[in-house]
Each structure stands twice: as C-alpha cells, then as structure tokens.
Amino acid sequence: MNKLLKFVLSPTYFYADFRKSKVSKGDRTELIKKYNQRYLVASWLLAAMLGLTWQWNEYPSDGWLVPYGIMVGVIIWLLPFSRNNEIFLAFLEDAHDKVSHKDPSSNLLFSERIRLALHSYLELLSNFAIIYYMIPREWFSKPLDGIWDALYYSGVTITTLGYGDIYPAHWIPKGLIVYEVFCGFILLIVSFAIYAGRGMERDA
C-alpha cells in the first residue's frame, strides 16, 4: 500500500510499520504484542475517561461549532478510527499472506495470532463506541446519553444482534455501523478460521 495513503487511512498503522522496519524479526514479534495490548488498554481507558468527564457529543450552537467539530474529527482520526483501519488492514493483509503461503514477517504463533485477534475485537468494540459517543447526538434515533449507551450500541452492532432500539439517522453513522460489522467479520470469520486451520495443519 502507498505510504501516503496508509498515513491518511491510519497514522497508527503507518507508525507501526515504521517501527517494525527498524527491528529484527524476533523483536518485531514482541513489538506487535506490546502494541496490541497497549492500544487495547488505551482504548478502554479513553472510553472510561470520556464517560467520567463530559458529554462530547453535545456540540456548541455558537460560532465555535466548526473548530469544535474539527477538533473532535482530528481526535477521532488520530486514535479510534486510525486503529480501526489498522486492525482491519493488518489482519486482512496477514490472512492473505497465510492463504498465499508467504513467509511470515514475525515469529507469532497461531495461538498468539488468535489472542491478538480477540484483543483487537474488544478494541474495535471500544473504538467504535468512542466514535459514536463523540459524534452529534442528533445523528441517532435516540441520543446516546452516556458512554455505556455507546458501548452497548457498538456491542450489538459488532455482534450483529441489532435490537433496533437505537439506530442511525444520518449517513455517517450508517456507514460506520456497516464498517464495524465488516471489521468484526474479518476478525472472527476470516482471521480465526485461517489461523485455527493453519495451526491444526501444522500440528497434524
């Protein structure tokens, strides 16, 4: 993927690739696991902090609307949305490499890859909840009154339960929920099936 495009879609992915290119294969394995754990903790801590501070999605109605919206957009792009894109692209690329029987770029075991995918699934849930919480309340049929509402909405979306008590009323959250479901499918169906299947093949 073009480096500029990768940076635009996911600054965290761009940074991770840069860091991994500077270390050995063995160190790259530890770096991947460390980043996976740190981003998971950071995502849930950010969600907790948002829940304990103020209502981000109560946008001001005065002249500060535009700069406030830009600030929220930059925050979303730098962490939760960037990480969502990174998780999607990284696992899709890794799954493709496994199917194509390419040499692995790290020494991760298949059991470790499944663990990373599970951590990433939980992080996706939290990251999308943060995004839903930070966008305008009017973009939903029913306002998300707190971070727990956002986590609940993200949870029923990524698991495709879709109770229908809250649904998107704007094209942006409509696109986000489709993307969240797609990211969840990539992790659960593609990655888990490939990792588990290749792991059993190796043990056979």
Protein Blocks (a to p, Z undefined) as FASTA:
>chain_A
ZZklmmmmommlmmmmmmmmmpcfklmmmmmmmmmmmmmmmmmmmmmmmmmmccfklccf
blklmmmmmmmmmmmmmmmmmmmmmmmmmmmmmmmmmmnopacfbfcdfklmmmmmmmmm
mmmmmmmmmmmmmmcfklpfbdcfbfklmmmmmmmmmnononolaccfbfklmmmmmmmm
mmmmmmmmmmmmmmmmmmmmmmZZ
